[in-house]
């Protein structure tokens, strides 16, 4: 589950393995190994991956299917506008 979540997030963000590796300060081989389920990231790296993609570690581990958007720093009106857009997309 972890391997497919990492790969899915990377692809949805339009990143290559090399780009994700650079963002996380690891080798491309590390990302490849995670995605191919050869090795697991450390707990510290799991937290870093979750933070990078704005998801919970529970989401990465398959314990929770909720995804989150980083909206810190936005005004209440901006948050309401984003929620309205999300509601429109979900209801279509």
Secondary structure, DSSP 8 states (H G I E B T S, - for coil): -HHHHHHHHHHHTT--HHHHHHHHTS-HHHHHHHHTTSS---HHHHHHHHHHHT--HHHHHTS--------TT--HHHHHHHHHHHHHHHT-
